[in-house]
Amino acid sequence: MAKKEIKETTGFALGKENYKLMAIGFAIIVVGFILMAGGKSDDPNVFNPDIFSFRRITLAPMILLFGFAFEIYAIMKKPKNNN
């Protein structure tokens, strides 16, 4: 009677490519938060209208949403099997 060899594969839940994509997504999210930062006034009694710039109100949130969607894709992407 031949013995069946059971191969146990232990390791990470995701593949190497998934982790690379997650790092790219994290970098995109960080860029979005950096674009959103700033716009404070030096004097608290003076209003600074720069807080309502296109970069902070429109561009940065769109980049953040893209980054979070990219993270979801990176997690859900099926890793390639090298068997």
N, C-alpha and C positions, 0 to 999 in steps of 0.2 A: 504494500500500500504506500503510495507516494504521499509525502507530507505537503500540505499546501503552505506556501510561504505567504505570510501576511506582512505586508509592508505598511508600517505606520509612518506617516509623514507628520512630523511636528514642525511647527514654524509659525510664521506670521499669518494672520488672517487674510491679508491682502498681499498682492505681488509688489515687486520692486517698482514697476511702472506706476502703480497706484500711489505709492508714497511720493514719487517724484511729482506726479500731478497734484497731489495734496499740498506739497511745498510750493508749487507755482500758484495754486489758489490762495494759499495763505499770504504769499507776497502780494497778490492782487488786492486782497482785503486790506493789508497794511497800507498800500498805496492809497486806497480809497479813504482810509481814516486820516492819513497825512494830508490829503487834499482838502479834507473837511475841517482841519484844524486852523486856528488863527482867527483874526478879525476882531480881537479885543481892543478896547479903547484904553489909552494910557490914563485918561482922566475919567473917573466913573460918572461924572456929571455931563460928559459930552457923548452924544450918540454917534457911533461909527457905522455908516451905512454899508461898509465893506462886508459886514456879516451876511448880507443878502446877495452876494455875488453869484454869478452863474456857476462858478467852480464849486462853491459850497452848497448851493441849493439844488443843482441839477446834476452836474458831472460826477461829483463824489458819491452820491447815493446810487447812481447808475453803475458806477464801477464796483461799489460794494455788492449790489445785487448780482452783478455778473460774477464776482468772486465767490459768493455763496453758492450760486448755481454751479459754478465750476467745481467747487468742493463736493457737491452732491454727485456730480458726474464722476469725479475722481474716486469716490467711495463706491459707487454703484458699478463702475466699469469692471467687467469680468477679467480677471487676470489670465494671461496666456499660459497654457499648459505646455511644458517642454518635454513631454513624454514621448 
